[in-house]
């Protein structure tokens, strides 16, 4: 019998934000998959092992997911990842692939998920708490009210037009573009900006204005831009 692949959202960083369902699926899985070369060095593993310490004794598939926009390199890595997972599923093992936040929001897991389904294996998504919901809660603010729209934007791409949209803007994955993102935010009028770096993790840092945002902020930084009331 073939195994099942579960893409498990483990939340944004605080081990207490894993859902009960995520914990159950992880505990019941025959093996764990993590996006990294060494499990102990992956953020997903470091968070999950605090909530589900028994995963330390489980078989682990270490999946290399390079940070690149090179389409050829990405395709090769995603194909290799799917092949590695498929081998475990063919052996009848259920695999829990740990992914930060929610698997449906800019997650590299989705590339594996779609390939596994196309190969004829079963796969399910176990939703997790999205990072932008956690950041809003940590900053003690709401995201949207009444008829306000919410826009979730990948900030490592062109964002000029997106920042002109009405309502609340969530800027994710700014990465090396943080200097450009900060410059554009400082040019905006009638907005309030907050950011958290490493939300829910021991090294969490909070910034309550665009001026405070460091140009060298890390990969796990999320910005919320709200219109002033």
Beta strands, then each sheet from edge to edge (+ up, - down):
strand 1: 5-9
strand 2: 31-35
strand 3: 59-63
strand 4: 95-99
strand 5: 123-126
strand 6: 150-154
strand 7: 168-172
strand 8: 191-197
strand 9: 205-207
strand 10: 221-227
sheet 1: 3+ 2+ 4+ 1+ 5+
sheet 2: 6+ 7+ 10- 8+ 9-
end
